[in-house]
Amino acid sequence: MTKLAIIYYSSYGTIHSMASRLAATAESSGAEVRLRRVRETAPDDVVKSVEPWAAHAESVADQPVAEPADIDWADAVIFGSGTRYGHVTSQLQSFIDTLGPLWQEGKLADKVYAAITSASTQHGGHETTLEAMNTTFAHFGGIIVPPGYTDQVKFNDGNPYGVSKVAGSDLDDADTAALDHLVTRVLTVAGKLNS
């Protein structure tokens, strides 16, 4: 059984919805899954000043928070982050920065990695954010498994580097198909590597 960690940061809930879909699909495929949110690092007064952010933070407050041990445990890892100025959120980057001891021990290498993102506009940095995460995975010595154009669903979202979505709406059929394809591909490759 493949062990999959889904590590994400979500301000308003789009990445949370995407990560939850990945987890449900992986579990229905027989994988053991840890769905973990990244700790909020923004000051409480800033979060509370933006109603959708505050509402989402409250809705996930009881969910498990990601720890380096979740990455160590996993055979495969999917990172999710909103886009901030064409890059990952500071919250996800702060989590990544805690992984130094695992990196030094070689415990981040030889795992399968993939990424998801969301931005508020169509050209708001989707690809650069995914590529930033892929660069991190390369530094880990990870095995990057992008969706490429390996299924017709990828021609709908048009992003070969991972799965991305314009924020602000619920997941539609194209979104769920792209997410399902990504997680299935990640589990397939991880399964082959671990057999």
Contacts in CASP RR format, 6 or more apart in sequence:
PFRMAT RR
TARGET T0000
AUTHOR 0000-0000-0000
METHOD contacts of the structure
MODEL  1
MTKLAIIYYSSYGTIHSMASRLAATAESSGAEVRLRRVRETAPDDVVKSV
EPWAAHAESVADQPVAEPADIDWADAVIFGSGTRYGHVTSQLQSFIDTLG
PLWQEGKLADKVYAAITSASTQHGGHETTLEAMNTTFAHFGGIIVPPGYT
DQVKFNDGNPYGVSKVAGSDLDDADTAALDHLVTRVLTVAGKLNS
1 30 0 8 1.000
1 31 0 8 1.000
1 32 0 8 1.000
2 30 0 8 1.000
2 31 0 8 1.000
2 32 0 8 1.000
2 75 0 8 1.000
2 76 0 8 1.000
2 187 0 8 1.000
2 190 0 8 1.000
2 191 0 8 1.000
2 194 0 8 1.000
3 31 0 8 1.000
3 32 0 8 1.000
3 33 0 8 1.000
3 34 0 8 1.000
3 73 0 8 1.000
3 74 0 8 1.000
3 75 0 8 1.000
3 76 0 8 1.000
4 23 0 8 1.000
4 26 0 8 1.000
4 31 0 8 1.000
4 32 0 8 1.000
4 33 0 8 1.000
4 34 0 8 1.000
4 74 0 8 1.000
4 75 0 8 1.000
4 76 0 8 1.000
4 77 0 8 1.000
4 78 0 8 1.000
4 183 0 8 1.000
4 186 0 8 1.000
4 187 0 8 1.000
4 190 0 8 1.000
5 33 0 8 1.000
5 34 0 8 1.000
5 36 0 8 1.000
5 66 0 8 1.000
5 70 0 8 1.000
5 71 0 8 1.000
5 73 0 8 1.000
5 74 0 8 1.000
5 76 0 8 1.000
5 77 0 8 1.000
5 78 0 8 1.000
6 19 0 8 1.000
6 22 0 8 1.000
6 23 0 8 1.000
6 26 0 8 1.000
6 33 0 8 1.000
6 34 0 8 1.000
6 35 0 8 1.000
6 36 0 8 1.000
6 77 0 8 1.000
6 78 0 8 1.000
6 80 0 8 1.000
7 36 0 8 1.000
7 38 0 8 1.000
7 66 0 8 1.000
7 70 0 8 1.000
7 71 0 8 1.000
7 77 0 8 1.000
7 78 0 8 1.000
7 79 0 8 1.000
7 80 0 8 1.000
7 92 0 8 1.000
7 95 0 8 1.000
8 15 0 8 1.000
8 16 0 8 1.000
8 18 0 8 1.000
8 19 0 8 1.000
8 36 0 8 1.000
8 37 0 8 1.000
8 38 0 8 1.000
8 79 0 8 1.000
8 80 0 8 1.000
8 81 0 8 1.000
8 92 0 8 1.000
8 116 0 8 1.000
9 15 0 8 1.000
9 37 0 8 1.000
9 38 0 8 1.000
9 80 0 8 1.000
9 81 0 8 1.000
9 82 0 8 1.000
9 89 0 8 1.000
9 91 0 8 1.000
9 92 0 8 1.000
9 95 0 8 1.000
10 16 0 8 1.000
10 17 0 8 1.000
10 19 0 8 1.000
10 37 0 8 1.000
10 56 0 8 1.000
10 60 0 8 1.000
10 82 0 8 1.000
11 52 0 8 1.000
11 53 0 8 1.000
11 56 0 8 1.000
11 82 0 8 1.000
11 89 0 8 1.000
12 52 0 8 1.000
12 53 0 8 1.000
12 56 0 8 1.000
12 167 0 8 1.000
12 168 0 8 1.000
13 56 0 8 1.000
14 82 0 8 1.000
14 118 0 8 1.000
14 165 0 8 1.000
14 167 0 8 1.000
14 168 0 8 1.000
15 80 0 8 1.000
15 81 0 8 1.000
15 82 0 8 1.000
15 116 0 8 1.000
15 117 0 8 1.000
15 118 0 8 1.000
16 37 0 8 1.000
16 56 0 8 1.000
16 60 0 8 1.000
17 170 0 8 1.000
17 171 0 8 1.000
18 80 0 8 1.000
18 116 0 8 1.000
18 118 0 8 1.000
18 163 0 8 1.000
18 165 0 8 1.000
18 171 0 8 1.000
18 175 0 8 1.000
18 179 0 8 1.000
19 35 0 8 1.000
19 78 0 8 1.000
19 80 0 8 1.000
19 116 0 8 1.000
20 35 0 8 1.000
21 171 0 8 1.000
21 175 0 8 1.000
21 176 0 8 1.000
21 179 0 8 1.000
21 180 0 8 1.000
22 78 0 8 1.000
22 116 0 8 1.000
22 179 0 8 1.000
22 182 0 8 1.000
22 183 0 8 1.000
23 33 0 8 1.000
23 35 0 8 1.000
25 179 0 8 1.000
25 180 0 8 1.000
25 183 0 8 1.000
25 184 0 8 1.000
26 33 0 8 1.000
26 183 0 8 1.000
26 187 0 8 1.000
27 33 0 8 1.000
29 183 0 8 1.000
29 184 0 8 1.000
29 187 0 8 1.000
31 187 0 8 1.000
34 64 0 8 1.000
34 70 0 8 1.000
34 73 0 8 1.000
34 74 0 8 1.000
35 63 0 8 1.000
35 64 0 8 1.000
36 63 0 8 1.000
36 64 0 8 1.000
36 65 0 8 1.000
36 66 0 8 1.000
36 67 0 8 1.000
36 70 0 8 1.000
37 60 0 8 1.000
37 63 0 8 1.000
37 64 0 8 1.000
37 65 0 8 1.000
37 66 0 8 1.000
38 65 0 8 1.000
38 66 0 8 1.000
38 91 0 8 1.000
38 92 0 8 1.000
38 94 0 8 1.000
38 95 0 8 1.000
39 65 0 8 1.000
39 66 0 8 1.000
39 91 0 8 1.000
39 94 0 8 1.000
39 95 0 8 1.000
40 47 0 8 1.000
40 57 0 8 1.000
40 91 0 8 1.000
41 90 0 8 1.000
41 91 0 8 1.000
41 94 0 8 1.000
42 91 0 8 1.000
47 53 0 8 1.000
47 54 0 8 1.000
47 57 0 8 1.000
48 54 0 8 1.000
66 95 0 8 1.000
68 98 0 8 1.000
68 99 0 8 1.000
68 101 0 8 1.000
68 102 0 8 1.000
71 77 0 8 1.000
71 99 0 8 1.000
71 102 0 8 1.000
71 107 0 8 1.000
71 108 0 8 1.000
71 111 0 8 1.000
72 102 0 8 1.000
72 107 0 8 1.000
74 111 0 8 1.000
75 111 0 8 1.000
75 112 0 8 1.000
75 190 0 8 1.000
75 191 0 8 1.000
75 193 0 8 1.000
75 194 0 8 1.000
76 111 0 8 1.000
76 112 0 8 1.000
76 113 0 8 1.000
76 114 0 8 1.000
76 145 0 8 1.000
76 186 0 8 1.000
76 187 0 8 1.000
76 189 0 8 1.000
76 190 0 8 1.000
77 111 0 8 1.000
77 112 0 8 1.000
77 113 0 8 1.000
77 114 0 8 1.000
78 113 0 8 1.000
78 114 0 8 1.000
78 115 0 8 1.000
78 116 0 8 1.000
78 182 0 8 1.000
78 183 0 8 1.000
78 186 0 8 1.000
79 92 0 8 1.000
79 113 0 8 1.000
79 114 0 8 1.000
79 115 0 8 1.000
79 116 0 8 1.000
79 133 0 8 1.000
79 136 0 8 1.000
80 92 0 8 1.000
80 115 0 8 1.000
80 116 0 8 1.000
80 117 0 8 1.000
80 133 0 8 1.000
81 88 0 8 1.000
81 89 0 8 1.000
81 91 0 8 1.000
81 92 0 8 1.000
81 115 0 8 1.000
81 116 0 8 1.000
81 117 0 8 1.000
81 129 0 8 1.000
81 133 0 8 1.000
82 88 0 8 1.000
82 89 0 8 1.000
82 92 0 8 1.000
82 117 0 8 1.000
82 118 0 8 1.000
82 119 0 8 1.000
82 129 0 8 1.000
82 167 0 8 1.000
83 89 0 8 1.000
83 117 0 8 1.000
83 118 0 8 1.000
83 119 0 8 1.000
83 124 0 8 1.000
83 125 0 8 1.000
83 126 0 8 1.000
83 128 0 8 1.000
83 129 0 8 1.000
84 90 0 8 1.000
86 119 0 8 1.000
86 124 0 8 1.000
86 125 0 8 1.000
86 128 0 8 1.000
86 129 0 8 1.000
86 132 0 8 1.000
87 93 0 8 1.000
87 128 0 8 1.000
87 129 0 8 1.000
87 132 0 8 1.000
88 96 0 8 1.000
88 117 0 8 1.000
88 129 0 8 1.000
88 132 0 8 1.000
88 133 0 8 1.000
96 136 0 8 1.000
99 108 0 8 1.000
99 140 0 8 1.000
102 108 0 8 1.000
103 139 0 8 1.000
103 140 0 8 1.000
108 140 0 8 1.000
108 141 0 8 1.000
108 142 0 8 1.000
109 140 0 8 1.000
109 141 0 8 1.000
109 142 0 8 1.000
110 141 0 8 1.000
110 142 0 8 1.000
110 143 0 8 1.000
110 193 0 8 1.000
111 140 0 8 1.000
111 142 0 8 1.000
111 143 0 8 1.000
111 190 0 8 1.000
112 142 0 8 1.000
112 143 0 8 1.000
112 145 0 8 1.000
112 186 0 8 1.000
112 189 0 8 1.000
112 190 0 8 1.000
112 193 0 8 1.000
113 133 0 8 1.000
113 134 0 8 1.000
113 137 0 8 1.000
113 140 0 8 1.000
113 142 0 8 1.000
113 143 0 8 1.000
113 144 0 8 1.000
113 145 0 8 1.000
114 144 0 8 1.000
114 145 0 8 1.000
114 146 0 8 1.000
114 147 0 8 1.000
114 162 0 8 1.000
114 182 0 8 1.000
114 185 0 8 1.000
114 186 0 8 1.000
115 129 0 8 1.000
115 130 0 8 1.000
115 133 0 8 1.000
115 134 0 8 1.000
115 137 0 8 1.000
115 161 0 8 1.000
115 162 0 8 1.000
116 130 0 8 1.000
116 162 0 8 1.000
116 163 0 8 1.000
116 164 0 8 1.000
116 179 0 8 1.000
116 182 0 8 1.000
117 125 0 8 1.000
117 126 0 8 1.000
117 129 0 8 1.000
117 130 0 8 1.000
117 133 0 8 1.000
117 162 0 8 1.000
117 163 0 8 1.000
117 164 0 8 1.000
117 165 0 8 1.000
118 126 0 8 1.000
118 164 0 8 1.000
118 165 0 8 1.000
118 166 0 8 1.000
118 167 0 8 1.000
119 125 0 8 1.000
119 126 0 8 1.000
119 129 0 8 1.000
119 164 0 8 1.000
119 166 0 8 1.000
119 167 0 8 1.000
120 166 0 8 1.000
120 167 0 8 1.000
120 168 0 8 1.000
121 166 0 8 1.000
122 166 0 8 1.000
126 159 0 8 1.000
126 164 0 8 1.000
127 159 0 8 1.000
127 161 0 8 1.000
127 164 0 8 1.000
129 164 0 8 1.000
130 146 0 8 1.000
130 159 0 8 1.000
130 161 0 8 1.000
130 162 0 8 1.000
130 164 0 8 1.000
131 161 0 8 1.000
134 144 0 8 1.000
134 146 0 8 1.000
134 161 0 8 1.000
137 144 0 8 1.000
138 144 0 8 1.000
143 189 0 8 1.000
143 193 0 8 1.000
145 185 0 8 1.000
145 186 0 8 1.000
145 189 0 8 1.000
146 160 0 8 1.000
146 161 0 8 1.000
146 162 0 8 1.000
147 154 0 8 1.000
147 159 0 8 1.000
147 160 0 8 1.000
147 162 0 8 1.000
147 163 0 8 1.000
147 178 0 8 1.000
147 181 0 8 1.000
147 182 0 8 1.000
147 185 0 8 1.000
148 154 0 8 1.000
148 160 0 8 1.000
148 161 0 8 1.000
148 162 0 8 1.000
149 155 0 8 1.000
149 160 0 8 1.000
150 181 0 8 1.000
150 185 0 8 1.000
151 181 0 8 1.000
153 174 0 8 1.000
153 177 0 8 1.000
153 178 0 8 1.000
153 180 0 8 1.000
153 181 0 8 1.000
154 160 0 8 1.000
154 178 0 8 1.000
154 181 0 8 1.000
156 174 0 8 1.000
156 177 0 8 1.000
156 178 0 8 1.000
157 163 0 8 1.000
157 164 0 8 1.000
157 165 0 8 1.000
157 174 0 8 1.000
157 175 0 8 1.000
157 178 0 8 1.000
159 178 0 8 1.000
162 182 0 8 1.000
163 175 0 8 1.000
163 178 0 8 1.000
163 179 0 8 1.000
163 182 0 8 1.000
165 171 0 8 1.000
165 175 0 8 1.000
171 179 0 8 1.000
END
